Amino acid sequence: MQSSSSPLPECSCLLPPIGAQSALFLDFDGTLAELAPQPDAVQVAADLVPTLTQLAARLNGALAIVSGRPLTDLDGFLAPLRLPSVAEHGAQRRLISGEIIRMASPDLQAVICRVNTLAQRHPGLRVEIKTAAVALHYRHAPEMEAVCRQAMDEVVRSTVGLELLHGKYVHEIKPAGASKGTAIEDFMAQAPFAGRLPLFAGDDITDEDGFSAVQRMGGCGIKVGEGATRARYRCLSPVALRQWLQRAAQDLTGRTSP
């Protein structure tokens, strides 16, 4: 097993195997796709959707996307796939049946007003309003990180039922109790995920509770990119992760071929 702090070559064979009894959970931005200057500018590799389609079939549907994005974003990038998904850091879940489960969301109007006012004063900031969360991106104004954090902290302290989440160049306010880890645990209690060994790949601080959740269940977390992590494995880039997925899809197809 690879140390989370050891530099690894971009080689999919160093990652844990994806077997017929795996349950696969995959973050999107920075994991399946490279990060982009703006969330809507992400480019999806041509081979990604065919690979995910093949893997989902070989795993009998036990493949889910686990993201901070809204469901509509994920479906747009991965069309025509509509996979089981965790959206908005667990505030929404779409089951394999297509049923969508939503957490109750507190009133976000105070949050929206505060972050919009801040963004109007500082053009480098970008506000993203989701169905149950509000994100304040400062990638183009990194010097504003402390100011953004303070503003979001103040809103959370004055509003019941909200939590503040920190990610790569973003602070996000979401419903209290929503997390990728909890959402993965919920999926693992239901078919077709139940009874399988969970694997979760993600790249951000927001994925750490997901890594902890799958490793408590005997599975493995895979950190994509640099940075301290609880994950037991590391993959240097989305390119290397996609290679790992492609290899697994080919291997599983070979095992099930007549």
Buried (B, 14 or more C-beta within 10 A) or exposed (E): EBEBEEEBEEEBEBBBEBBEEBBBBBBBBBBBBBBEEEBEEBEBEEEBBEBBBBBBBBBBBBBBBBBBBBBEBBBEBBEEBEBBBBBBBBBBBBBBEEEEEBBEBBEBEBBBEBBBEBBEEBEEBBBBEBBBBBBBBBBBBEEBBEBBBEBBEEBBEEBEEBBBBBBBBBBBBBBBEBBBBBBBBBBBEEBBBEEBBBBBBBBBBBBBBBBBBBBEBEBBBBBBBEBEBBBBBBBBBBEBBBBBBBBBBEBBEEEEEE
